[in-house]
Amino acid sequence: MTPDRDSEALNETYRDIDRIISDLVECYALPHTKMCMRWSKPTIEEYREEVVGWLEDYSKSFRRLPEKSMPGRVDLRTHARKRLDEEVARIVGGKNEAVESSYRHLFD
């Protein structure tokens, strides 16, 4: 790969990570949480923590990301972890509408 092509591919990978993390709650963590908790009548806090647990399980895959980075940016693994931490904070703080709506749908 040429340096320009390598840089372009790396930039695209950062964008892919952002998109995957953005979609992860609805496409991965919520379906698993619903499947496991629909009979247990958890509190909203317990439900959020279960969603976060599924995200943390997924985060184990970050070790498989290449150890690459763009100049002036954190490496891909660190970037993925940072983005996931931001999403977790939103969930725990009750600011992820998909999680809140899912809970209401199942238990209210």
Beta strands, then each sheet from edge to edge (+ up, - down):
end
